[in-house]
Amino acid sequence: MLADKLNEKFDTVTQLDETLVGGLNKNRHADKKHKNTQGGKGKSIVIGALGLNGKIKTRVIPNTEIVTILPVVKDWVEKGSIMVTDEARQYHKSLDADFLHVSINHSEGEYVRGGFTNNGIENFWSTFKRGIIGIYHYVSPTHLHRYATEFEYRYNNRKETGVEKFETALTGADTKRLTYQRLIGK
């Protein structure tokens, strides 16, 4: 019911990044621990794009390979737009063909390049993760897309009053129904 009806594509400067969601391996029960946890094994991946208009889009994806990411980006962002990313290898060359690509190298202490930054999307991930830790404490990978949608809604409607948010949520609920069986995954 909180799904944003944000259908227009971002068409100017867009910040793109992904985040891993999942607890630390050392905090997991013995039967839930993953061996060789380098690279985020056992974690879920959420990709997000933040437009110059201050709106954000998120989606849970199975991996960070460019064949997974590129169709999402092309669905969200107009060809020829400026894409601002971090130094992740999957973005180089693959985004350069359709977008003007600016890469910020965080590992070298760079956070702004030529007036471009991706701090906005990084701040969203910080709020998203703090929300999970502070509100829910745990999120199931099965329902992660619902949590991402909720925080996307919160961010995109942050300037509305509480009453306006409530009315929007109720309007979105008129055709949505989540049964208990679907909720528990049966």
C-alpha positions, 0 to 999 in steps of 0.5 A: 500500500506504500508503493510509490506511483513514481513512474517517470524516469530520472533524466538529469543527475542520478546517484546509483548504489547498492547495499547489503542487508543482513546481520553479522555472521558472528551474531548468527546462531551456529546452524545459520552461520555461513562459511567464507563470508567474504563478499556478503554471502548470506546477505540480501542486496538492495539497489537504489537510485536517487534523482536530482528531484529528491526522489528515490527508487529501490529494488531487491536484486539477486546479485550485483552483476551488471547483467542484473543491474543494467536492466534496472538502471535502464528502467529507471534512468533516461539514456544520456543522463549523468550516473554517479556511482562509487568505484564498484567494478561492475559500473565501469564500461557498462554504464559508459555506453548509455550514460555519462558516468562519474565514479567517486572513489571512496577508498581513496578518500574521494567523496566529491568529483567535479561537483558530483557526489553520491552522498545522498544515496549513501545517506538514504542507506544509512537511514534505511539500515538505522530504521531496520535496526531501530524499528524492526531489529530483523527483516526477513529476506522474503519480505525485504522488498516490503521494507525497502518500499516502506523506506522509499515511501517515507523518503519520497514523502518526507515533506508531507504532513502526517495527515497527508501521508496517512491519506496517501497510505489509505488510498493505496490500501484500497486494492492491496491485500496481504493474506496471512498465508502469503505473509508467512510464505506458504 
